[in-house]
Each structure stands twice: as C-alpha cells, then as structure tokens.
Amino acid sequence: MIPEREYCGSGRRVAARRMLCAPAYAAMFCSATLGQPDFATRVVDYTPAPGQSINDASFNDPLAAIGPPSGGGTLAPNNSDLVSLGGFGGSIILAFDQRVIDDPRNRFGIDAIVFGNAFYVSGSGLRRWADAGVLEISLDANGNGLADDPWFVVAGPAIAGVPVDQQQTQFWDDDPVSPAPPSNPAWYPSEVFYPGRPASYSTETYRMPPGLEALTVDLPAGTMLEAWRGLADFTPVSVLGDSDGDNISDDPGAAPEEFYTRPDNPLMVGVDHGSAGGDGFDIAWAVEPLTGTPAKLPGFDFLRISTGGNIVLGIFGEQSTEIDAASDVRPDEAFYDLTADGECGIEDLYSWHAGTGADFSGEGAVTPADSRMLQRCARWREREDLAGAAF
C-alpha cells in the first residue's frame, strides 16, 4: 500500500508537483476541491504501472479524473480528458467531498458511476473495445479523512467467489535486458514525469479472466443480458445532452451534474437513452476480499481503480484502463413511483403486488428482487427519520 499524499492548490489543470513515495512511488499533483460534490473532487494517489501512455503528458495527469466526464458516445470515445493507469495494477485513488451512500431511491439500485473510454466496435454493443478495470471502495470509518480503512472489492462476474484467489502481484524494472516487464523500456516511468522514480517496483490487484484480456470483448449474438458488470472502462460514455442515443447532443446546455449522475442499466447490453453511460455499480456488490462475503457498507468515501488485465496486445500495447471521471448517482424517487403521486411509498408497493409489475433491478424480468428494492425505497423516509441510522 502506497502511503497517502494530500493534493492541494487550485484549478483542475495545474502544474505537476511529483513526489517520491516508498516503497514504490506515486505521481503527485496539486488540486483543489472543485465544488462539484456529484463528482470525485480529489486525487489521493496515482501510481501508474508501465505503459505506452504514462509518459505522454496528454494522458498522465490524474486531475483528468476530477469533475465531470467528457463523453464521446458509443462509436468513438472522447480522449481529450483521460488519465491512463498503465499496465496491470496501475491505479488511482479518488475521494468525494460527500460520502456516496447506498441510497434505496437510486435508479436500478446503482450508487456510483465510473467513466472511461470504452466504445462499441462497428456500433454493436456485442463487441467493444474495453480495458476492464478493478473497482474497490473504502469507507472512512475512523473519520480521519485518510484512505487508511479497509478496502472492499466491487464483485461481479469478472471477480467472483473469493477475490483474493484472483489477486496477483506484478514486478517491473527499468533494465532493458532483464526478463521482467515492461517489454518496451520506453514504457517504464520516465524521470521527466516521475522524478526520483525507483529502478524497480511492484503493483498488485485482482486479475481479469481471459474473456476480458483481449483486444475486443465479444458477447454471443442475440444476447440481451450484459455478461460483465462491476468494472471500470467497459461501457461507453454518453455525449452530454444526448437523449435519444444517436451520439449527438439534443441539449447543449445540459448540466453535467444532472446528466452524468443518471445511471445506465448495468445488467442489459447497450446504453439507455438519456443516461450517462459509463459503468455503474451498487455499493451492495462490495465484498470482503479474503472471504467473498458481502461488506454491507452504508457508503464509501474513497474509490480505487486499477488496471485488471495483464496482457500486451501486439502493436496496440499493454491493456491499460483509462479513467475520465467518477460520479455519485443522484436519487430518482420517481423511478419507483407507480401511483403517480410524486413519491415512493407504501401505495406503490401495494400497486406492485396487485399486478402493476415493474422491473426495478434492470435484468429484464419482474422478480421478487424488484419488490425488495421497492420496499427499501418505500421505507426511505422511515429510515431518514432515524437519526444516525445506516441504510
């Protein structure tokens, strides 16, 4: 674990001030709180692994992950505002000014969204260019404002069972004749961008399965259910203000804090019209890395994203997760309002059981899970009234 360093100063893009961190290193910048609590506002740590873009000033500024994303749509990403994490285990830790909570009023139960630069090959959601990243969250349980509490893995089909079984460590060095990677010496962190860099270091995270360590990720023809969830840099990011999914903004004046806090359905192939796109996740998906048991967190304050693929794809270089932003999902009580009375309450639950039927969990079928989600939402005010209660 790399010791935490604080980022301070003003402006989203400022001159880099990089420091050495033991036992490895971290690239350090100064940044200010941007006053946009819907998005990550602070970079706690940036430790890239060797990669083709980490020595490129266009892709090695961690402040690119602060504030709202710059969506390019499903056909081509907007690569103007990204930070590359480099190869396997390269990581960034982001902080939010306000705790991201497991809010039962959120659409599809999704609490946060991570934005990268994935896109659909030939416009098909069944084939995509994606560099899957691992998501971990941490609650500031001790209240000291530091990312020194336990980390929990956002689980899904890519990280199933006991996460520690997929945990791997990768050693890197800058010796061009050494058998250790990187295969291309130019990918090793440059002294220009990372003063005081060590001659070798290691990174660690949970490795992706073979189906995700590929140039393109392919799903079976005709499928509707998404095969993967709980990842970063896997789903395209919508163009701001695009309400009909044609990759053209219908509302150039759309507010990022409203548009990019509206989650896509993570369980179905494709990006919902009018949604933010990106990769949404439910805090309830977080598990203990050593046991795989649910973490049962009420929320989180810190988000760690790491490159999960450990493969070099020929002329395309190493598989590397890129990050543009992370957002807190805004509650959408109307999503659960079946009686059109403007709120989610017990009458909506009665209506659902009377046969109204609504798929709130997003998997394309009406199941008891939808009833449970609606019940949680209906009891929101009851829980809100309980001072200090976790939900």
C-alpha positions, 0 to 999 in steps of 0.5 A: 500500500502506497502511503497517502499524499494530500493534493492541494492548490487550485484549478483542475489543470495545474502544474505537476508537483511529483513526489517520491513515495516508498516503497514504490512511488506515486505521481503527485499533483496539486488540486483543489476541491472543485465544488462539484460534490456529484463528482470525485473532487480529489486525487489521493494517489496515482501510481501508474504501472508501465505503459505506452501512455504514462509518459505522454503528458496528454494522458498522465495527469490524474486531475483528468479524473476530477469533475465531470466526464467528457463523453464521446458516445458509443462509436468513438470515445472522447480522449481529450480528458483521460488519465491512463493507469498503465499496465496491470495494477496501475491505479488511482485513488479518488475521494468525494467531498460527500460520502456516496451512500447506498441510497434505496431511491437510486435508479436500478439500485446503482450508487456510483458511476465510473467513466472511461473510454470504452466504445462499441466496435462497428456500433454493436454493443456485442463487441467493444473495445474495453480495458476492464478495470478493478473497482474497490471502495473504502469507507472512512470509518475512523473519520480521519479523512485518510484512505487508511480503512479497509478496502472492499472489492466491487464483485461481479462476474469478472471477480467472483467467489473469493477475490483474493484467489484472483489477486496477483502481484506484478514486478517491473524494472527499468533494465532493458535486458532483464526478463521482467516487464515492461517489454518496451523500456520506453514504457517504464516511468520516465524521470521527466514525469516521475522524478526520483522514480525507483529502478524497480517496483511492484503493483498488485490487484485482482486479475481479469479472466481471459474473456476480458484480456483481449483486444475486443470483448465479444458477447454471443449474438442475440444476447440481451443480458450484459455478461460483465458488470462491476468494472471500470472502462467497459461501457461507453460514455454518453455525449452530454445532452444526448437523449435519444442515443444517436451520439449527438447532443439534443441539449447543449446546455445540459448540466453535467451534474444532472446528466452524468449522475443518471445511471445506465442499466448495468445488467442489459447490453447497450446504453439507455437513452438519456443516461450517462453511460459509463459503468455503474455499480451498487455499493451492495456488490462490495465484498470482503476480499479474503472471504467473498462475503458481502461488506454491507457498507452504508457508503464509501468515501474513497474509490480505487481503480486499477488496471485488471488485465495483464496482457500486451496486445501486439502493436496496440500495447499493454491493456491499460484502463483509462479513467475520465471521471467518477460520479455519485448517482443522484436519487430518482424517487420517481423511478419507483413511483407507480401511483403517480403521486410524486413519491415512493411509498407504501401505495406503490408497493401495494400497486406492485403486488396487485399486478402493476409489475415493474422491473426495478433491478434492470435484468429484464424480468419482474422478480421478487428482487424488484419488490425488495428494492421497492420496499427499501425505497418505500421505507426511505423516509422511515429510515431518514427519520432515524437519526444516525441510522445506516441504510 
